[in-house]
């Protein structure tokens, strides 16, 4: 029993039962010492980045958002109410029939009391943007589509090729200046995440990982020398070699980029350039279907771009994040690394 005058005794030691506790033991105990502290300039070997490399490039909001969404999927997902379903059905009808805005606005008058609270077109667009999580990113571009004001051109106020002004000359307020032309970029990462939320589509995306190659037979790009060489190399981003190899996981995705100009409305004087991404993880029989192609945006024209890579800057930024494993869906996949075989 601990003596009351013991200066090291616990305050509650007077309630101890005499004789209680472990009995004598013959086991030899070796003393344990705390590890010596590392020098101030030494990198700690157990940082969060080392333990979870897929978090590189993510901020706290991205991490919390993706974790919350993954938990929702694990719990059965968010249920759509009647208003949500009505908005989705109305949007599908408008897209599939290509009706005008005026015709869509007349639907509630044509069927009074039978369409419920059919949203107006502006409200419908906001509704679908919220439900899908896909919002376009507006990027300033040259009025003649020579360049997009990204990268080294981000702060320019005149096009370096045609010298046209970037902003309209009607407002001197720097915060409210209006660009003369805008290129709308649609996020790739959001749509890849949505693809893996559909169990049927997620299964189709396993084509690349599960296909069986045949010797001396070329049936797909995955039978080529370039793909097989990449499989043995580590991913390189910005000159830095990462710890994983290309296509080392079944969820790694191969993408192809295609773009070509065409004259809208049968015009030969103007051209616009859609930026299309093909998902090579899908079987060849369905990968070129319209619903399976991913449109990054349309370079508006009227002329062909002088530097198309400036329009691809946000796309490349996303690819670098994906290559580092920054898109993480714990319940559906672990990390996504991208290889981009460019095509034209």
SULZI-V261904 format. One line per field, one symbol per residue. phi: phi as a letter, one per 30 degrees, with the letter a starting at -180 (. if undefined). A space follows every 50 residues. Layout:
phi=???
This chain:
phi=.ddddddcdddcddcdddidjdddbcddccdcbdddddedcddddbdddd dbddddiccddddddddddddddddjidddddddddddddddddddchdd ddddddddddbdicciddddddddddddddddicbdcdbdbddcidbcdb hdcdcdcbddccidddcddcbcdedbdcddbbccccdddddddddddced deddddeddcdcdcdibccaddcddddddddccddcbhicdddccdhdcd cdccbbcbaadbcdhhcccbbbbdcccccdddeedbdcdedcdccdlbdd idcdddbddddcedddedddddddidcbbedcacacccccddbb
